[in-house]
Amino acid sequence: MYRFLLTPRWWGINVFAVLAIPLCLFMGSWQLSRFEDRVDTHQQQEDRSARAKTAAARPLADLLPVDTITSGRQASARGHYDTAHQLLVPGRTLKDGHGGQQGFYVLNLLRTDSGKALPVVRGWLPGDAGAKADTARVPAPPKGEVTVTGALQASENQGTDGVQAGGGLPQGQLGMISAASLVNIVPYEVYDAWITLTDAQAPLHAVPPAAAEGSGLDLKAFQNLGYTGEWFVFAGFVVFMWFRLFRRDAEAAKDAALGIVPEGDGGAARAGDAEARAGERGEPRAGGGDAAGGLSQGEGTADERGADGGEPQGPRRGEAQGADRGDGQDEGRGADQGEAQSAGQDEGRGEGRGEAARAGKA
């Protein structure tokens, strides 16, 4: 009953199922492992951030370049602030008790002994970076040589929260904290990193360090979890469709074995059986057989009627009528010609007699 499994159609279905199910399970497991890695990395990042607050600061050069391990670590640098290039970073929200209030970062560039400048976020203030009343509360940076200590951060990109990468900001404002954005503003080289001060100068509020990209429970992490569910659903769907097709073909094979014809094929099967039975009895079949039989029957009737002396039917009656008409026409023509000849002879005889009488009188 299951011989249909050996057909080319089912060979293709089986091969597809055998390849698709393991692939879906593998991809789902891989996405789940990615989500678990992000959860573990997020936990490790939080632990490092907690330890970094109490750990001793290390020189900036020892922590570069910034990665998931050095991000958030306490770094120290020595130099003097460039007071001519103080910048405000608008549209920033703190993630602590000030989370519901918009504000802006206050950023200054620290010229180090190496010649490069380190972007330093001195703190955060609520308000609008374009309003003079709010910017008037920004304290001036310390003068002279200073040593700064803060959490090391990687350069921002277009996907970072709060970044305004579209430009169009007024002079003195910066949309994204990165070396690529600052290189066109200042005439010296800039580190591809920045720090946020641990102790902010009043009335500024200290900006807490952000988790390194790809190490937190962000949108990408939950996308991995969603993809995990999708791949497992695909695997279940393949199994469901295989069993559904198998059940349908198995029921069809069972019905065929019992002689049950599907409803759509019943009329054609019954018509074929009727023709077979009619052929066995010698009866005429439908269609062309009936027309041929009718013609033969008509011809036989005409012959029988002609043999019995009755009036012929069909083409034979026409032929008899045509013959009678031809004979009548020929007889009429002969009578007319005979009468014309007799009249001509009578007229000739009369004319001859008249001429003879006239001659005798003379």
Helices and strands as residue ranges (DSSP letters): G 3-6, H 8-54, E 58-59, H 60-63, E 74-81, G 83-85, E 87-93, E 102-112, E 117-126, H 132-135, E 145-154, H 179-182, E 193-197, H 219-257, G 263-265, H 266-281, H 288-307, H 315-361
